[in-house]
């Protein structure tokens, strides 16, 4: 009852927010607001809602499977970082300077030659990257709403359990952009699908969407690793189950991870924090007392210097119905040298 009353009270604010979003997009569409074009191909990965669609795993998927032999740069905003302006990741760069997700990507792909940078002004960030790095392609993370840049190719992510077409504007819903903005994407990926999603179910969802000319609707599920990881060390589920487990999450949607661990037969206490949470000294002291701390990969990069017995569970996107091939073909059609 309280939730329904709160939504009714907030509904006018959602209408006002939606009006502002539509007006802003209209100004860009009509050329009233300027959008920058660049000579380097730019691939935008984003969503219309607030968090939880798997943008970082999608960036990692592209780096692992489609851009292994290209000089690639990843540009992010660096949400909740402790630095200002443009920062290009280097050997001495900290997670506080980059933010958790860019630092995670840099840690995993620096040996592959991937450059990672953060800058709230994406247009300025691209200019810096072109001058300092000279990449052949730039992956622009979480920038679907950053319309100061015209991307070469856009990948829009939406959750299976809460797709953008069934959502509503903030603050009563999770949408931070209009549903019509989905038409700007070349590919829409429905993420966190059930692993046993049937082709018939996928087709039913596809038939309900009004796709633009050439626009693709793909489906992907999450696949978790067989072991918990800590640096190069591995911990099996059987080994973890013999200890008192504390699960620590600072992500937008811990539900899939919680369900996975429960289905695997693990018992644990769950300490859930807000997305991109930076842990206080008191919180870190409490975590140090825990027998075994399991966490997500992006939380791991924030906690590893403070908690000794700390492990994370790797996660990745797995495309259904050969969607990875469709994505590769679509990218190559837009950027021929790929």
QUINORVEN-V599127 format. One record per residue. RES is the residue in one small letter. OMEGA is omega in radians with two decimals (none if undefined). NEAR is the number of other ideal C-beta (glycine too) atoms within 12 Angstrom. Layout:
res=[RES | RES]
omega=[OMEGA | OMEGA]
near=[NEAR | NEAR]
This chain:
res=[x | x | x | x | x | x | x | x | x | x | x | x | x | x | x | x | x | x | x | x | x | x | x | x | x | x | x | x | x | x | x | x | x | x | x | x | x | x | x | x | x | x | x | x | x | x | x | x | x | x | x | x | x | x | x | x | x | x | x | x | x | x | x | x | x | x | x | x | x | x | x | x | x | x | x | x | x | x | x | x | x | x | x | x | x | x | x | x | x | x | x | x | x | x | x | x | x | x | x | x | x | x | x | x | x | x | x | x | x | x | x | x | x | x | x | x | x | x | x | x | x | x | x | x | x | x | x | x | x | x | x | x | x | x | x | x | x | x | x | x | x | x | x | x | x | x | x | x | x | x | x | x | x | x | x | x | x | x | x | x | x | x | x | x | x | x | x | x | x | x | x | x | x | x | x | x | x | x | x | x | x | x | x | x | x | x | x | x | x | x | x | x | x | x | x | x | x | x | x | x | x | x | x | x | x | x | x | x | x | x | x | x | x | x | x | x | x | x | x | x | x | x | x | x | x | x | x | x | x | x | x | x | x | x | x | x | x | x | x | x | x | x | x | x | x | x | x | x | x | x | x | x | x | x | x | x | x | x | x | x | x | x | x | x | x | x | x | x | x | x | x | x | x | x | x | x | x | x | x | x | x | x | x | x | x | x | x | x | x | x | x | x | x | x | x | x | x | x | x | x | x | x | x | x | x | x | x | x | x | x | x | x | x | x | x | x | x | x | x | x | x | x | x | x | x | x | x | x | x | x | x | x | x | x | x | x | x | x]
omega=[-3.14 | -3.13 | 3.13 | 3.12 | 3.13 | 3.13 | 3.10 | -3.14 | -3.09 | -3.05 | 3.11 | 3.11 | 3.07 | 3.10 | 3.13 | 3.12 | 3.14 | 3.12 | 3.12 | 3.14 | -3.14 | -3.14 | 3.13 | 3.14 | 3.13 | 3.13 | 3.08 | -3.13 | -3.10 | 3.11 | 3.10 | 2.98 | -3.04 | 3.04 | -3.03 | 3.01 | -3.14 | -3.13 | 3.13 | 3.09 | -3.11 | 3.11 | -3.11 | 3.05 | -3.09 | 3.12 | 3.10 | -3.07 | -3.14 | 2.97 | 2.95 | -3.12 | 3.10 | -3.12 | -3.11 | 3.04 | 3.12 | 3.06 | 3.14 | 3.08 | -3.14 | -3.14 | -3.09 | -2.96 | -3.02 | -3.04 | -3.08 | -3.09 | -3.14 | 3.06 | -2.97 | 2.99 | 3.06 | 3.14 | -3.13 | 3.04 | -3.08 | -3.04 | 3.11 | 3.05 | -3.10 | -3.12 | 3.11 | 3.04 | -3.09 | 3.06 | 3.05 | -3.06 | 3.08 | -3.06 | -3.07 | -3.10 | -3.10 | 3.09 | 3.11 | -3.13 | -3.08 | -2.91 | -2.96 | -3.06 | 3.06 | 3.12 | 3.08 | -3.14 | 3.12 | -3.13 | -3.07 | -2.96 | -3.14 | 3.13 | 3.09 | 3.13 | -3.14 | 3.06 | 3.13 | -3.13 | 3.07 | 3.10 | -3.13 | 3.07 | -3.01 | 3.13 | 3.10 | 3.11 | 3.11 | 3.12 | 3.10 | -3.13 | 3.13 | -3.14 | -3.01 | -3.02 | -3.08 | -3.11 | 3.06 | 3.11 | 3.12 | 3.01 | -3.09 | -3.01 | 3.06 | -3.06 | -3.09 | -3.13 | -3.08 | -2.95 | 3.01 | 3.11 | 3.04 | -3.11 | 3.05 | -3.05 | -3.13 | 3.06 | -3.11 | -3.14 | 3.07 | -3.10 | 3.07 | -3.07 | 3.13 | -3.12 | -3.08 | -3.07 | 3.07 | -3.05 | -3.14 | -3.06 | 2.96 | 0.07 | -3.14 | 3.07 | -3.12 | -3.07 | 3.01 | 3.09 | -3.09 | 3.11 | 3.13 | 3.12 | 3.11 | -3.12 | 3.13 | -3.08 | 3.00 | -3.13 | 3.01 | -3.13 | 3.02 | -3.04 | 3.10 | 3.08 | 2.99 | -3.12 | -3.12 | 3.09 | -3.10 | 3.09 | 3.12 | 3.10 | 3.12 | -3.14 | 3.12 | 3.10 | -3.12 | -3.12 | -3.13 | -3.13 | 3.02 | -3.08 | 3.08 | -3.14 | 3.13 | -3.10 | -3.10 | 3.03 | -3.07 | -3.08 | -3.13 | 3.06 | 3.10 | 3.06 | 3.14 | -3.13 | -3.13 | -3.11 | 2.91 | -3.05 | 3.01 | -2.98 | 3.09 | -3.14 | 3.12 | 3.09 | -3.12 | 3.09 | 3.12 | 3.11 | 3.14 | -3.10 | 3.14 | -3.08 | 3.10 | -2.98 | 2.95 | 3.08 | -3.14 | 3.13 | 3.02 | -3.09 | -3.07 | -3.06 | 3.13 | -3.06 | -3.13 | 3.12 | 3.12 | 3.13 | -3.13 | -3.13 | 3.11 | 3.11 | 3.10 | 3.04 | -3.14 | 3.02 | -3.05 | 2.91 | -3.07 | 3.04 | -3.06 | 3.10 | 3.13 | -3.13 | 3.13 | -3.09 | 3.00 | -2.97 | 3.12 | 3.12 | 3.13 | 3.12 | 3.13 | 3.11 | 3.11 | 3.14 | 3.12 | -3.12 | -3.08 | -3.11 | 3.13 | 3.13 | 3.03 | -3.08 | 3.08 | -3.09 | -3.12 | 3.02 | -3.13 | -3.09 | 3.09 | -3.00 | -2.95 | 3.13 | -3.02 | -3.06 | -3.01 | -3.05 | -3.01 | 3.13 | 3.06 | 3.10 | 3.13 | 3.12 | -3.14 | 3.05 | 2.99 | -3.12 | 3.10 | 3.04 | 3.12 | -3.14 | 3.11 | 3.10 | 3.10 | 3.12 | 3.13 | -3.14 | -3.14 | 3.10 | -3.13 | 3.10 | -3.13 | -3.12 | -2.97 | -3.05 | 3.08 | none]
near=[7 | 8 | 10 | 11 | 11 | 14 | 19 | 14 | 14 | 20 | 20 | 15 | 20 | 25 | 18 | 17 | 26 | 29 | 16 | 19 | 27 | 21 | 17 | 24 | 28 | 18 | 17 | 25 | 19 | 12 | 11 | 13 | 18 | 14 | 24 | 24 | 15 | 29 | 16 | 31 | 33 | 40 | 45 | 43 | 44 | 44 | 42 | 42 | 38 | 31 | 30 | 33 | 44 | 45 | 45 | 48 | 40 | 44 | 43 | 36 | 38 | 40 | 36 | 21 | 24 | 29 | 33 | 18 | 15 | 26 | 24 | 38 | 46 | 53 | 51 | 45 | 33 | 41 | 30 | 27 | 30 | 20 | 25 | 12 | 17 | 30 | 34 | 32 | 38 | 17 | 10 | 10 | 26 | 24 | 35 | 22 | 26 | 40 | 38 | 40 | 44 | 48 | 41 | 39 | 43 | 41 | 30 | 30 | 28 | 24 | 11 | 22 | 20 | 36 | 39 | 44 | 46 | 44 | 38 | 25 | 22 | 39 | 28 | 23 | 42 | 41 | 25 | 26 | 38 | 26 | 18 | 20 | 28 | 18 | 33 | 26 | 40 | 45 | 50 | 46 | 46 | 43 | 40 | 38 | 29 | 35 | 30 | 28 | 35 | 27 | 40 | 29 | 35 | 39 | 50 | 45 | 43 | 42 | 35 | 33 | 23 | 27 | 32 | 38 | 28 | 20 | 28 | 27 | 31 | 26 | 21 | 24 | 28 | 28 | 33 | 31 | 37 | 32 | 29 | 20 | 34 | 35 | 24 | 31 | 37 | 33 | 40 | 42 | 46 | 41 | 44 | 37 | 35 | 20 | 20 | 12 | 26 | 15 | 16 | 12 | 19 | 28 | 16 | 14 | 26 | 24 | 12 | 15 | 27 | 15 | 21 | 19 | 8 | 16 | 24 | 34 | 39 | 41 | 41 | 39 | 31 | 35 | 23 | 31 | 23 | 17 | 21 | 39 | 26 | 27 | 16 | 8 | 16 | 19 | 28 | 19 | 27 | 15 | 19 | 32 | 20 | 15 | 22 | 18 | 33 | 31 | 36 | 41 | 37 | 35 | 36 | 32 | 31 | 32 | 21 | 33 | 38 | 27 | 20 | 29 | 31 | 19 | 13 | 24 | 14 | 31 | 20 | 32 | 21 | 24 | 27 | 23 | 26 | 19 | 27 | 35 | 26 | 25 | 33 | 13 | 11 | 11 | 24 | 24 | 13 | 18 | 32 | 21 | 16 | 28 | 20 | 29 | 40 | 46 | 45 | 47 | 37 | 46 | 41 | 36 | 36 | 40 | 36 | 31 | 17 | 27 | 31 | 19 | 27 | 36 | 39 | 39 | 41 | 29 | 36 | 27 | 37 | 28 | 35 | 33 | 27 | 17 | 33 | 27 | 17 | 26 | 37 | 25 | 21 | 29 | 33 | 19 | 18 | 26 | 27 | 12 | 16 | 25]
